[in-house]
Amino acid sequence: MKKVFQALAAFLLIICVSAQSSQAQLKRFSIGPFVEAGFPTGDFSNTHKTGYGIGLGADIKLVAGLTAVGSIGFMYFGGKTINNGGNPYDVPSAKVIPIRLGLRYKLFSILYAKVEGGTAQFTGDYNNGVGALVAPGIGIRLLGLDVEGKYEAWFKDGTQAFWGLKAGYNF
């Protein structure tokens, strides 16, 4: 997984350098940091608290209204203490590195719809390994400010899902 992460980082760096030098005037490419909060649903809400994350996102305009998007981040969901018939036990925290790729479609003016897919690298004691993810969302982008509401599901040994709020700024 480390090689995949390094390859993705190198790919994003190459895109950043080439897009900034060759198309800076067209503003077809943007990159920027984001923060997000995740509110677990289903069984995931029984075992984990509200999650928080940070990351870096990038996008490239393709044709009128359609944009290719990608991001890499880190999400942390604290584990809860579960009382199972008088025997309490602690659920380990979920530490996840999601790598997302997808498409965003501008519905009108500042409103967009987005769908992303990718991988979720679980680290630490909770569900260690790689799983798939899907994340549809809807958001508003005004100048460089981007605010999105989404539903994200990770698939590895079951489904870990959450409703999320994401805010970022693209340069």
Disulfide bonds with the S-S distance in Angstrom:
none
